[in-house]
Amino acid sequence: AFHFGVLAVNPATGALWMPGYSDRLIVRVDTWAANTPFSVVKNLPIPGSVPPGTLSLFNAVVIDATFGHVWFVPQNARILLHLVESNHSMTAFSEWPEEVAADPSFHGAAMDSNGTIWLAPMLAAAIVSVRVRGADVGRMRAHALPSLQGQTQQLFDGAVYDPHRNLVWLTPYRSKVIVKV
């Protein structure tokens, strides 16, 4: 039996993408198929050692429907995983900025109109932006965290792109404010 935590659908293809919660699998479900069976794409190429039983490898999925790319955002995997939908090729990015290298753990992400994904830190020490288009795909930059008094764990609970104002909102966990990036 599969156990999933997060999912996203590509509006251009209808494909539903889910990383396994406790399994090292990525699953694609073709939602337009009559009986919609689960279709396991391939095992995740987890570099380095991930202790057996590690849960919540990825905590967000971001779809770049314009280019058919799927991005899996780490909670415990320590890699940002890029998947090309057309051929299922995968690239793992693990060159984190110095500010978050000790614990690149995120909880939510959103892509802006410029082809940048903004990662909402869960335990990471900074907000991270990642270029996902152009010659510098995978380039990461750290951005200082705002002061959230009393926050010590799970800094943010999610992120969303606001196309009307061309900015990203981060939702703090157990806080009375939201943060504008």
Secondary structure, DSSP 8 states (H G I E B T S, - for coil): ---BS--EE-TTT-EEEEEBSSSSEEEEEETTSSS---EEEEE----S---TT---SEEEEEEETTTTEEEEEESSS-SEEEEETTT--EEEE----TTTTT---EEEEEE-TTSEEEEEESSSSSEEEEE-SSTTTT-EEEE-----TT--S--EEEEEEETTTTEEEEEETT-S--EE-
